[in-house]
Amino acid sequence: MFDALKGWTSAQKHVVAASYLGWTLDAFDFFLMVFVIKDVAHSFGAGKEDVAWALTLTLALRPVGAFIFGRLADKFGRRPVLMADVGLYSLLGFATAFSPNLIAFLIIRALFGVAMGGEWGIGASLTMETVRPESRGFVSGLLQSGYPTGYLLASLVYRNFYDHLGAFTGLENWRALFLIGVIPALLILYIRRHVPESPGWSTEHAKTGTLINVLKKHWQLAIYAILLMTAFNFFSHGTQDIYPTFLQVQHHFDTHTTGNIAIIYNLGAIVGGLSFGFLSQSFGRKRTIILGALLSIPVAYLWAYSQTAAMLTVGAFLMQFFVQGAWGVVPAHLNELSPPDARGTFPGTVYQLGNFIASYNAVLQTGIAARSGENYSFALASVAVAAAVAIVVLTLMGREAREIKLS
């Protein structure tokens, strides 16, 4: 790890920091939602399954953002488009607080999904094109750990402030929570001041090729990457999005206990992403992904079927350690596999198309639970194990390009 951290320029440090924070704050705005499904449903007089569509719509619209912002980043550069994207998702997160009804709420969260979909691909390409090849594994894990870091921040805010936000702002607690969504906009100032353009992009580079031509030439790679990202997104969202609801509804845990468990399993996710990302630099991208997916399978029972808060916490920590461990390899692996003339678009688009296919997950899991008397254990475990098996099979079928030049 120490070799991976040596010899960084100031520009490289700022690029990594900005991309990490961009994904962290994007995820923070997204994961505020998973804690308030029950309360939003009560506020609008709707069922939890109806409100869970907000998660589905957010995920389903992310490919649109990945395509739009990715093409803009390939044409105009990574840096300015990243700033625009951060501003848009911050504004829409803030606007969620003022939704007058469930329809408006779902529309705003769908538009938030467009903005959310743009950030990952741009940040990942900007980072991987900037850092040294020997640092990619560690940086991949660091970048991807921004996702559970955002979840961790949302957990901390929920645990410590949720019950008091209404009295402080005069709004319902869940509405006041989304007011915080405007804070990520401050990142724009940091990017503008400190972050240079990617060395892998130039005005001449931007004129070469179109996405259609790239996809025609690399259609087999595109289909493979979309299938792999579908499995990965069922793996992550199937183990994250409904878990707070599972703790609240099935185990009747209060805000404090639910928040504490979420904090601990997100710490596991961060450590897992960093550890496996670093490991992939020497052990290989494919083997590291397979290792994380396989190790999650025996943990699934402990994670979904334990009866005490202590054992659920242990299971959740281990599950997210392995889930996000496998995910920690993805930014490097996808960028290394991507066609060079569409690297701003290709990784983010295939990632978010996988998200689109997996976007039904929240509705699927809440529906399974509702049909079994609000029992979420089978819904959680079945999706997690199936996704892990699919990742192993698909990863074995693919190739690796760990040493490729990206800048």
Secondary structure by P-SEA (a helix, b strand, c coil): cccccccccaaaaaaaaaaaaaaaaaaaaaacccccaaaaaaaacccccccaaaaaaaaaaaaaaaaaaaaaaaaccaaaaaaaaaaaaaaaaaaccccccaaaaaaaaaaaaaaaaacaaaaaaaaaacccccaaaaaaaaaaaaaaaaaaaaaaaaacccccccccccccaaaaaacccccccaaaaaaaccccccccccccccccccaaaaaaacaaaaaaaaaaaaaaaaaaaaaccaaaaaaaccccccaaaaaaaaaaaaaaaaaaaaaaaaaaacccaaaaaaaaaaaaccccccccccccaaaaaaaaaaaaaaaaaaacccaaaaaaaccccccccaaaaaaaaaaaaacaaaaaaaaaaaaacccaaaaaaaaaaaaaaaaaaaaaacccccccccc
